């Protein structure tokens, strides 16, 4: 569902502009994508907002939807109907540009309005050179070949750099931690070139209807190694934290997909459960950089990987030795 074309635009900064009911009829029109420097605002650096109204489409029903909004120079926050769904970089006073990052934000279906116009609002800060939503795909896209998650946990988590043992605990207060997008490397979100330990935390209510099912917590791909806790209990890890910082990445752990089976009886029905992810990054980007992220029933998880293997084998170019010694 393309959103390319003219959006409403204003320089300045006012958080009420994120609200869907705000009247933007007197704003300028701005082509998206495109630099505002080329559209009558040459030389302007600072805050500006974009807004776009659209009607809900039935093609979005029940699908895993992402909003792609291209490359934004330099920092952004994106709201759907007043709900923050994604951000990259860091606004002043702790300014850090993410002009190089391609924005792709998961969109919870519950944030769409089905009976009235929807509004996307994009807050941007630019410090120099080009400015605004400068290039790329703009619109809603379906994530295909995606796991059939029971609960999608992509979105905004709590985050802190450092390493403290009590950060795994369910009762730990993370209210003062920073917000961070998951999945997305922490380098794109105010922690550029940071190497070391970082922790993610998320509190999630789990319905009683699924608590007693066999569930898997999928955490996508993490750069470089991790330990994952649910309600303070370690449920899985990839890599060896005891080898940091010298030999932490002996097996290219950053390329491995994380799927951790949740022990029976660990989840609390109809109450907040706490997921805590301890990460160590040694170089390059760091953190939970690729999804999916969420809870999935064990049977669906197993079926996904069986189907994945069948697809790989179907596309494989067989030769004589494969037929003699292959396992299919």
C-alpha positions in Angstrom: 0.0 0.0 0.0 2.0 2.9 -1.3 2.2 6.2 0.5 4.4 8.0 -2.0 3.3 11.4 -3.1 2.5 14.7 -1.4 2.3 14.9 2.4 1.5 17.8 4.7 4.6 19.5 6.0 5.6 22.2 8.5 8.9 23.3 10.0 8.9 23.7 13.8 8.2 21.3 16.6 5.0 20.7 18.6 4.1 17.3 20.0 0.4 18.0 19.4 1.2 17.5 15.7 1.4 13.8 16.4 -2.3 13.7 17.3 -4.6 12.5 14.5 -7.2 15.2 15.3 -4.8 18.0 14.7 -5.9 20.3 11.8 -3.1 20.5 9.2 -5.0 22.0 6.3 -2.9 25.2 6.4 0.4 23.3 6.2 2.6 23.2 3.1 2.6 20.2 0.7 5.8 18.3 0.4 6.7 15.4 -2.0 7.7 12.2 -0.2 10.4 11.0 -0.7 12.5 14.1 -1.4 14.7 16.5 0.5 13.0 19.6 1.9 16.1 21.5 0.9 15.0 21.2 -2.8 11.4 22.2 -2.1 11.6 25.8 -0.9 13.3 25.2 2.4 16.9 25.5 1.3 19.2 26.2 4.1 16.7 25.2 6.8 18.1 22.9 9.5 16.2 21.9 12.6 12.8 20.3 13.4 10.0 19.6 11.0 6.9 17.4 10.8 5.2 15.4 8.0 1.6 14.2 8.1 -0.3 11.9 5.8 -3.9 10.8 5.9 -5.1 7.5 4.4 -8.0 5.1 4.6 -7.7 1.6 6.1 -7.6 -1.1 3.5 -8.9 -4.6 4.0 -5.7 -5.9 2.5 -4.1 -5.2 5.8 -6.4 -7.5 7.8 -4.6 -10.2 9.8 -1.2 -9.7 8.1 2.2 -9.0 9.5 2.6 -5.3 8.4 5.6 -3.1 8.4 5.9 0.6 7.5 8.8 1.4 5.3 9.6 5.1 5.3 12.9 5.1 3.5 16.0 7.0 4.6 15.4 10.0 6.9 18.1 12.7 7.4 18.9 12.8 10.3 16.6 11.7 13.2 12.9 10.6 13.3 10.0 9.5 15.4 7.0 8.0 13.6 3.4 7.9 14.9 0.3 6.1 13.7 -2.9 7.7 15.0 -0.9 9.2 17.9 0.9 5.9 18.8 4.7 5.9 18.5 5.6 2.9 16.3 9.3 3.6 15.5 12.3 5.9 15.8 15.9 6.1 14.6 18.7 8.3 15.9 18.6 10.5 18.9 17.1 14.0 19.2 18.9 16.9 20.9 20.2 17.4 23.5 21.7 13.9 23.1 21.8 14.3 19.3 23.0 11.4 17.1 22.2 11.1 13.4 20.9 8.0 11.7 20.9 9.5 8.2 22.3 6.2 6.9 19.6 3.9 8.3 16.7 2.6 6.2 13.6 2.8 8.3 11.3 -0.2 8.7 8.9 -0.3 11.6 6.4 -3.0 12.6 2.8 -1.8 12.9 0.5 -3.4 15.4 -2.9 -4.0 13.7 -4.7 -2.6 16.8 -3.3 0.9 16.0 -5.2 1.2 12.7 -8.6 2.9 12.6 -11.0 1.0 10.4 -14.0 3.4 10.4 -12.3 6.8 10.0 -9.2 8.3 8.4 -5.8 7.2 9.7 -2.9 9.6 10.2 0.9 9.0 10.0 2.9 11.8 11.7 6.7 11.9 11.3 8.8 14.1 13.5 12.2 14.9 12.0 15.4 16.7 13.1 18.1 17.7 10.6 21.5 19.2 11.4 23.1 19.7 8.0 23.1 19.0 4.3 20.0 17.1 3.0 16.9 17.0 5.1 13.7 15.0 5.6 12.4 11.8 4.1 14.9 11.9 1.4 14.6 8.5 -0.5 13.3 5.0 -0.6 10.2 2.9 -0.5 7.3 4.6 1.3 4.3 2.6 2.4 2.9 -0.5 4.1 4.3 -3.9 3.2 3.5 -7.4 4.3 6.2 -9.4 5.9 6.0 -12.6 3.9 7.7 -15.9 4.8 7.2 -14.8 8.4 6.4 -17.1 11.3 2.8 -17.3 12.4 3.5 -15.6 15.8 0.9 -16.1 18.6 2.1 -12.7 20.1 4.2 -10.3 18.1 6.7 -8.6 20.4 8.4 -6.4 17.9 8.2 -2.7 18.8 9.4 -0.5 21.7 11.3 -2.2 24.6 13.4 -0.8 27.5 17.2 -0.6 27.1 20.3 0.2 29.1 24.0 -0.2 28.4 26.1 -1.9 31.1 25.7 -5.2 33.0 24.0 -5.8 36.3 22.9 -9.2 37.5 19.6 -7.9 38.9 18.5 -6.6 35.5 17.1 -10.0 34.8 14.7 -10.0 37.7 11.0 -9.6 37.2 10.6 -7.0 39.9 13.5 -4.7 38.7 12.3 -1.2 37.9 13.3 -0.3 34.3 11.1 2.8 34.1 14.0 5.2 33.7 15.7 3.1 31.0 15.7 4.4 27.4 13.2 3.2 24.8 14.6 1.2 21.9 13.1 -0.3 18.8 13.2 -4.1 18.5 14.4 -5.4 16.1 16.9 -2.7 15.0 20.6 -2.4 15.9 21.3 -0.2 18.8 23.8 1.7 16.7 20.9 3.3 14.8 19.2 4.5 18.0 21.6 6.6 19.9 24.4 4.1 20.6 26.5 4.4 17.5 29.8 2.4 17.7 29.0 1.2 21.2 30.6 -2.2 21.9 30.0 -4.0 25.2 27.1 -5.2 27.3 23.5 -4.0 26.8 20.2 -5.2 28.3 16.7 -5.3 26.8 13.5 -5.6 28.9 9.8 -6.0 28.0 6.8 -6.5 30.2 4.0 -8.4 28.5 0.6 -9.6 29.6 0.1 -13.2 28.4 -3.5 -14.4 28.1 -4.5 -17.5 30.1 -5.7 -19.1 26.9 -2.1 -19.6 25.7 -0.1 -19.9 28.9 -0.5 -23.6 29.2 0.5 -24.3 25.6 4.0 -25.2 24.6 5.6 -21.9 23.5 8.8 -20.7 22.0 10.2 -17.3 22.4 11.9 -16.2 19.2 14.3 -13.3 19.3 15.5 -13.2 15.7 19.2 -12.5 15.3 21.4 -10.8 17.8 24.9 -9.3 17.4 26.9 -10.9 18.9 25.9 -13.2 21.8 23.0 -13.3 24.3 21.3 -14.8 27.3 17.5 -14.6 27.5 15.5 -14.6 30.8 11.7 -14.9 31.4 10.5 -13.9 34.8 14.1 -14.0 36.0 14.8 -17.6 34.8 17.4 -18.3 32.1 15.6 -20.0 29.2 18.4 -20.0 26.6 21.6 -18.5 25.3 23.8 -18.3 22.2 27.5 -17.9 22.6 29.6 -18.0 25.8 29.6 -15.0 28.0 32.6 -16.4 29.9 34.8 -15.8 26.8 34.2 -12.1 26.5 35.9 -10.0 25.4 38.7 -12.1 23.9 37.0 -15.1 22.2 33.3 -14.4 22.3 32.5 -14.9 18.6 34.1 -18.2 17.8 31.2 -19.6 15.8 29.7 -16.5 14.1 26.9 -16.4 16.6 25.6 -13.1 15.2 24.3 -15.0 12.2 22.3 -17.6 14.2 18.5 -17.4 14.7 17.4 -17.4 18.3 14.4 -19.6 19.3 14.2 -20.6 23.0 11.7 -23.0 24.4 9.8 -21.8 27.4 9.5 -24.2 30.4 6.1 -25.3 31.4 4.6 -23.3 34.3 7.0 -20.3 34.0 4.5 -17.8 32.5 1.9 -16.1 34.7 -1.6 -16.0 33.1 -3.3 -12.6 32.6 -0.5 -10.7 34.3 2.7 -9.0 33.3 5.6 -11.3 32.4 9.1 -9.9 32.1 11.5 -10.8 29.2 15.1 -9.7 29.7 17.8 -10.1 27.1 21.4 -9.7 28.0 23.6 -8.9 25.0 27.4 -8.6 24.4 28.6 -6.9 21.2 32.3 -7.0 20.3 32.4 -4.9 17.2 30.4 -3.5 14.3 26.6 -3.1 15.0 25.1 -4.5 18.2 21.8 -5.8 19.6 18.7 -7.5 18.4 19.0 -6.4 14.8 16.7 -8.7 12.9 13.3 -10.3 13.6 10.9 -11.9 14.0 10.5 -11.3 17.7 7.6 -12.9 19.6 5.9 -15.9 21.0 4.9 -18.8 18.8 3.3 -22.2 19.6 5.9 -25.0 19.5 4.0 -27.0 16.8 3.9 -23.9 14.5 7.6 -23.3 15.1 8.6 -26.8 14.2 6.4 -26.7 11.1 8.0 -23.4 10.0 11.5 -24.9 10.0 10.4 -28.1 8.3 8.8 -26.1 5.6 11.9 -23.9 5.4 14.1 -27.0 4.9 11.8 -28.3 2.2 12.0 -25.0 0.3 15.8 -25.1 0.5 15.9 -28.6 -0.8 13.4 -27.9 -3.5 15.6 -25.1 -4.9 18.8 -27.0 -4.5 20.7 -27.9 -7.6 21.2 -31.7 -7.3 24.2 -33.6 -8.7 25.1 -37.3 -8.9 26.8 -37.3 -5.5 23.8 -35.7 -3.8 21.5 -38.5 -5.0 24.0 -41.1 -3.8 24.8 -39.7 -0.4 22.1 -37.0 0.3 19.7 -37.4 3.2 16.5 -36.8 1.1 
